[in-house]
Amino acid sequence: MLKGFMHYQLLNYIRSLKMIPPLTIFCVWIIVLYIYKGVPILSSYAVTSITVYLIMTWLTMTVFSIEEESEKHILYVHLGNKKRYLWGKWATCFVFSFILIIIAIIYPIIMNNFRGTIHTLHIALAIYSHWTLAFFGIFIGSLFSFSLNKYSWLSAVLVIVISLASEGIIEKVSFVKWLLWLFPPVTQVLNDLNMGDSVQIGGEFWIHIGVATVYSIIGFILIERMFTRRNG
């Protein structure tokens, strides 16, 4: 049943044409970013990871907005479990994130844009950073899709900006450091890609993976509970 709902969601979303603006902007940005050859590997992937983060937040919010309230209630009854509705939405978002990540990672390799030789470690780090930021984007998009506030889009943008600027904020206003743990640890993920192409994997890297994983798990559990509580 969930597979059928996911198929329905994909077709419904494609027919809505809401995916055209974010996907178009994403593809144009990737092409513009790689106009020149000889670009560094990991820092370029850091930029496209941020792009995936932004686009997946946008896509997720539009995926959650394609049905009217009456349609949602019909789907709840059909699925027999409101959680399945949420899972189907997330599965749809993951499909689109997979497409974006494939484009972001493979395109510069095919076009031979990178300076130097790309190694397995570079690919592994690229997959890690893109998927992690895609998860964060889906989390933020889901969180603010449930908001009835007319400023939900603005709130989502604010969270994204703060998460990207967290290190600079801590330097200027150190006492907010602990509050920033509420925001996705984006800069921790990106820092692993901004150390040059001859990067070495150390203990700090595994800590960053652990933090990102725990944040994602807790975040999606909270979203699920918020959704079930709000929809009774």
Helices and strands as residue ranges (DSSP letters): H 2-16, H 20-33, H 41-63, H 69-79, H 82-110, H 120-145, H 152-164, H 166-172, G 174-176, G 179-182, H 186-191, H 203-230
